[in-house]
């Protein structure tokens, strides 16, 4: 078959795809009208996961699962905006990893609100200025984000979704010759994640300037000669900063887990994770007795992290993730027994930790 014939065939398929997508959006509009009447949430991660699972099971290729997920996550995002446009707050600035995480779930068409701190993201959602907030909760190298855990402990908001994003750093500068660089901007943790690269290239002997974010680093380096930034590829592109080195992080498996916070509860998906804060009294065996009840019900704990408590009554809070939904019978049994010791942070679809 000639190239021109193949192109005509693709055009014909694209025409059918366009027609089908518009048909889907007509149904989406009806769903949105129904949800608006019942005041139901627009974002339903468990329903989206159900659709993805069904499509992956039916798929015979050549598209792989990752391709299907990427295509349909964008379709979901467009559909949500058609049902009811809702604002998404994220830990900024533009081009930050949190911004990338937000766009990976809410698409390029959503209305985004960049905030200067994690607490500002929480306040934006609590006040109704945004419907959703996207913040980091842990990194595979640096551990949990204490501010996020502390705010979850005080806020009425719930975790409604999670996602894992691979963290890759680039070294970008206006200087073509790295020997001309006299200062490097980045977030403090990014310097720590790229120690080997800095040492191997002799950059650990010049001025390292920590700033609020890697995106801010790219902005500053783009404004100054003899400067460089350790930043994301997207941030470098955003500020027209040439990339000199790619993937400079010490650990190429580095990932950050992000959460989406909002004011509604998810339904059971069958592949759920629940997060809680357990406020246990400072007495011998308190944690052991608490965890034994999960073991008796065969509930798999996936994470436990201690945090200093704000009140004098408790010496530590324990952040715990486990498999299951708060509405599962065995989970309900344990949570009811310890209702005075548990703050439920949300039940949501368990994400694939291998990345986005």
C-alpha positions in Angstrom: 0.0 0.0 0.0 1.3 3.5 -0.9 2.1 6.1 1.8 -0.7 8.3 0.5 -3.2 5.5 0.9 -2.0 4.8 4.4 -2.4 8.4 5.3 -6.0 8.4 4.0 -6.7 5.3 6.1 -5.4 7.1 9.2 -7.5 10.2 8.3 -10.6 8.0 8.1 -9.9 6.4 11.5 -9.3 9.8 13.0 -12.7 11.0 11.7 -14.3 8.0 13.4 -12.4 8.7 16.6 -13.5 12.3 16.6 -17.2 11.3 16.2 -16.9 8.7 19.0 -15.2 11.2 21.3 -18.0 13.8 20.7 -20.6 11.1 21.4 -18.8 10.2 24.6 -18.8 13.9 25.6 -22.6 14.2 25.0 -23.1 11.4 27.5 -20.6 13.0 29.9 -22.7 16.2 29.8 -25.8 14.2 30.9 -23.7 12.7 33.7 -22.6 16.1 34.7 -26.2 17.4 34.8 -27.2 14.5 37.0 -24.2 15.0 39.3 -25.0 18.7 39.6 -28.6 18.0 40.7 -27.4 15.5 43.3 -24.2 17.5 44.2 -22.1 14.4 43.6 -18.3 14.8 43.2 -17.1 15.1 39.6 -13.7 13.5 40.2 -14.3 9.8 40.9 -10.9 8.0 40.9 -12.5 4.6 41.6 -14.7 4.9 38.5 -11.8 6.0 36.4 -9.8 3.0 37.7 -12.7 0.7 36.9 -12.7 1.9 33.3 -8.9 1.6 32.9 -9.0 -2.0 34.3 -11.7 -3.0 31.9 -9.9 -1.5 28.9 -6.6 -3.0 29.8 -8.2 -6.4 30.1 -9.8 -6.1 26.7 -6.7 -4.7 25.0 -5.1 -6.9 22.4 -2.4 -4.4 21.4 -0.3 -3.0 19.9 -1.0 -0.3 22.6 0.5 -1.3 26.0 -1.2 -0.6 29.3 0.9 2.6 29.9 -0.3 4.0 26.6 -3.9 3.2 27.3 -3.6 4.9 30.7 -2.0 8.0 29.3 -4.6 8.4 26.5 -7.6 7.9 28.8 -6.4 9.9 31.7 -6.5 12.9 29.3 -9.9 11.9 28.1 -11.1 11.7 31.7 -9.6 15.2 32.4 -11.4 16.7 29.4 -14.6 15.0 30.5 -14.4 16.4 34.0 -13.9 19.9 32.7 -17.0 19.5 30.5 -19.1 18.2 33.4 -18.1 21.0 35.8 -14.9 23.1 35.6 -13.1 22.9 39.0 -9.9 24.6 40.1 -6.8 22.6 41.1 -4.3 24.1 43.6 -0.7 22.8 43.6 2.6 23.5 45.3 4.1 25.8 42.8 5.6 27.5 40.9 4.8 26.7 37.3 7.0 23.9 36.1 7.4 22.3 39.6 7.1 18.6 40.0 3.8 19.1 41.9 2.6 21.0 38.8 3.6 18.1 36.6 1.8 15.7 39.0 -1.3 17.8 38.9 -1.4 18.0 35.1 -0.9 14.2 34.9 -4.2 13.7 36.7 -6.2 16.8 35.7 -5.0 17.4 32.2 -3.8 20.5 30.4 -7.2 22.2 30.2 -7.9 22.5 34.0 -7.9 25.8 35.9 -4.7 25.7 38.0 -3.8 27.7 41.1 -0.1 27.9 42.0 0.6 28.2 45.7 3.8 29.1 47.5 3.5 26.5 50.3 1.9 23.2 51.2 -0.2 24.9 53.9 -1.4 27.4 51.3 -2.6 24.5 49.1 -4.6 23.2 52.0 -6.1 26.6 52.8 -7.1 27.1 49.1 -9.1 23.9 49.2 -10.5 24.4 52.7 -11.7 27.9 51.7 -13.3 26.7 48.4 -10.9 28.7 46.2 -10.0 25.3 44.7 -11.8 21.9 44.7 -8.6 19.8 44.7 -5.1 20.2 46.0 -1.9 18.4 44.9 1.0 18.1 47.3 3.9 15.7 47.9 3.7 13.3 50.8 6.9 11.2 50.5 10.0 10.7 48.5 11.7 7.4 48.0 15.1 8.9 49.1 14.2 11.7 51.5 11.2 10.0 53.2 7.9 11.6 54.3 7.0 15.3 53.9 6.4 16.2 57.6 4.4 19.4 56.7 1.9 17.4 54.7 1.4 14.8 57.4 1.0 17.5 60.1 -1.6 19.4 57.9 -3.5 16.2 57.3 -3.7 15.7 61.0 -5.3 19.1 61.5 -7.4 19.5 58.3 -10.9 18.2 57.5 -9.8 17.4 54.0 -9.3 13.8 52.8 -6.8 12.1 50.5 -8.9 11.2 47.5 -6.1 10.0 45.1 -2.4 9.2 45.0 0.2 9.0 42.2 3.9 8.3 42.0 6.1 10.4 39.7 9.7 9.6 38.7 11.9 12.5 39.7 14.6 13.2 37.1 16.9 16.3 37.3 18.7 18.1 34.6 21.6 20.5 34.7 20.7 23.6 32.7 22.5 26.9 32.0 23.0 29.7 29.5 26.7 28.9 29.5 27.8 26.5 26.9 31.1 25.9 28.7 30.4 24.5 32.2 33.7 25.9 33.4 32.2 29.4 33.2 29.6 28.6 35.8 30.1 30.3 39.1 26.8 29.5 41.0 24.1 26.8 40.9 20.5 27.3 42.0 18.2 24.5 43.2 16.0 23.3 46.0 18.1 22.0 48.9 16.9 18.4 48.6 17.8 18.4 44.8 21.4 19.3 45.7 21.4 16.2 48.0 19.9 14.0 45.3 22.7 15.0 42.8 25.8 14.9 45.0 27.7 12.4 42.8 27.2 14.5 39.7 28.2 17.7 41.4 31.4 16.1 42.8 32.3 14.4 39.5 32.1 17.6 37.6 33.8 19.8 40.3 30.6 21.7 40.9 30.6 21.0 44.6 33.5 23.5 44.9 31.4 26.5 43.6 28.5 28.4 45.2 25.4 26.2 45.7 22.4 28.5 46.3 19.2 26.9 47.7 15.9 28.3 46.6 12.2 27.5 47.2 11.8 25.2 44.2 13.7 23.8 41.2 11.4 25.8 38.9 12.5 29.0 40.7 16.1 27.8 40.2 15.5 27.6 36.4 14.0 31.0 36.3 16.9 32.6 38.1 19.5 30.8 36.0 17.7 31.9 32.9 18.1 35.5 34.0 21.8 35.4 34.9 25.0 34.5 33.0 27.6 32.3 34.8 24.7 30.5 36.5 23.1 27.1 36.3 20.1 25.3 37.7 19.4 21.8 38.8 15.7 21.5 37.7 13.2 19.4 35.8 13.3 19.2 32.1 10.0 20.9 31.9 11.1 23.8 34.0 14.2 24.3 31.8 12.0 24.3 28.7 9.5 26.7 30.3 12.3 29.3 30.9 14.2 28.6 27.7 17.2 27.4 29.6 19.4 25.1 27.6 20.0 21.6 29.1 23.6 20.6 29.4 23.1 17.2 31.2 20.1 15.0 31.6 19.1 12.6 34.5 21.9 13.7 36.8 20.3 12.3 40.0 22.3 9.8 42.0 19.4 7.3 42.2 17.5 6.9 38.9 14.7 5.1 40.7 13.9 8.2 42.7 10.2 8.8 42.9 7.9 11.1 44.8 4.4 10.1 45.9 1.8 12.9 45.5 -1.7 13.0 47.0 -4.8 14.8 45.8 -6.8 16.3 48.7 -10.5 17.3 48.6 -13.7 17.3 50.6 -15.4 14.1 49.5 -15.2 10.3 50.2 -14.4 7.7 47.5 -16.5 4.6 47.1 -14.9 1.1 47.2 -12.9 0.2 44.1 -11.6 -3.2 45.1 -8.0 -2.0 45.0 -7.9 0.5 47.7 -5.5 2.0 50.2 -6.5 3.7 53.5 -4.4 6.2 55.4 -4.8 7.1 59.1 -3.1 8.9 61.9 -3.0 6.9 65.1 -2.7 9.0 68.2 -1.5 6.5 70.8 -0.7 7.2 74.5 2.8 7.0 75.7 2.6 3.7 77.6 4.3 0.3 77.2 2.8 -1.9 74.5 0.4 0.7 73.1 1.6 0.4 69.5 2.0 -3.4 69.6 -1.6 -3.9 70.9 -2.9 -1.5 68.2 -1.1 -3.3 65.4 -2.2 -6.7 66.6 -5.8 -5.9 65.7 -4.8 -5.3 62.1 -2.9 -8.6 62.1 -5.9 -10.5 63.5 -8.1 -9.2 60.6 -5.3 -9.9 58.1 -5.0 -6.3 57.0 -1.8 -5.7 55.2 0.1 -2.6 56.5 2.1 -0.9 53.7 3.7 1.9 55.7 4.1 3.1 59.3 5.9 6.4 60.2 6.1 8.1 63.5 5.6 11.9 64.0 6.1 14.0 67.1 2.7 15.0 68.5 1.6 18.6 68.9 -0.3 18.0 72.2 1.1 16.9 75.5 -1.4 14.1 75.9 0.3 12.1 73.1 4.1 11.7 72.6 3.8 10.5 69.0 1.4 10.1 66.1 1.8 7.2 63.7 1.0 7.7 60.1 -0.2 4.3 58.7 -1.1 3.1 55.2 -2.8 -0.2 54.8 -4.6 -2.1 52.0 -8.4 -1.9 52.0 -11.2 0.7 52.2 -12.7 2.2 55.4 -16.0 0.7 54.3 -14.6 -2.8 54.1 -16.0 -4.9 57.0 -12.7 -6.0 58.5 -11.3 -2.4 58.3 -14.5 -1.0 59.8 -14.1 -3.5 62.7 -10.6 -2.3 63.6 -11.3 1.4 63.1 -14.5 1.2 65.2 -12.5 -0.4 68.1 -9.9 2.4 68.0 -12.2 5.2 67.0 -10.9 7.5 69.8 -7.3 6.9 68.6 -7.7 7.2 64.8 -8.0 10.1 62.5 -9.1 8.8 59.1 -7.3 10.6 56.3 -9.0 8.9 53.4 -9.5 5.7 51.4 -8.6 5.8 47.7 -7.5 3.8 44.7 -4.0 2.3 45.3 -1.6 3.7 42.6 1.1 1.8 40.8 4.3 2.7 42.6 6.3 2.0 39.5 5.5 5.5 38.2 3.0 7.5 36.3 
